[in-house]
Amino acid sequence: MKPQMSILQIRLKNCIQTILELEEDMDEQIGGRHFNNEISTLKTYLQQVDSMILAEADVRRLEKATAIFLAELRLPTIDRPQKRLLQ
């Protein structure tokens, strides 16, 4: 039986997934290819979060860093139309 994730693990996963969800937007808006190594590293960490022992202060620091990173990106995602093709 797989142990249940802690709240800290869930919060860290949320930070990483939030950044990874912006990968396509970063590619389009700021030439995200410059972040290929970092994106790859985040994907690896995401797979390892379940086995990490985390401290509240560390997760809080990573949440703050994620918020700052997102603010600095300033990607225009809210008002942009969806790129999906409806059939």
Secondary structure, 3 states (H helix, E strand, C coil): CCCCCCHHHHHHHHHHHHHHHCHHHHHHHHCHHHHHHHHHHHHHHHHHHHHCCCCHHHHHHHHHHHHHHHHHHCCCCCCCCCCCCCC
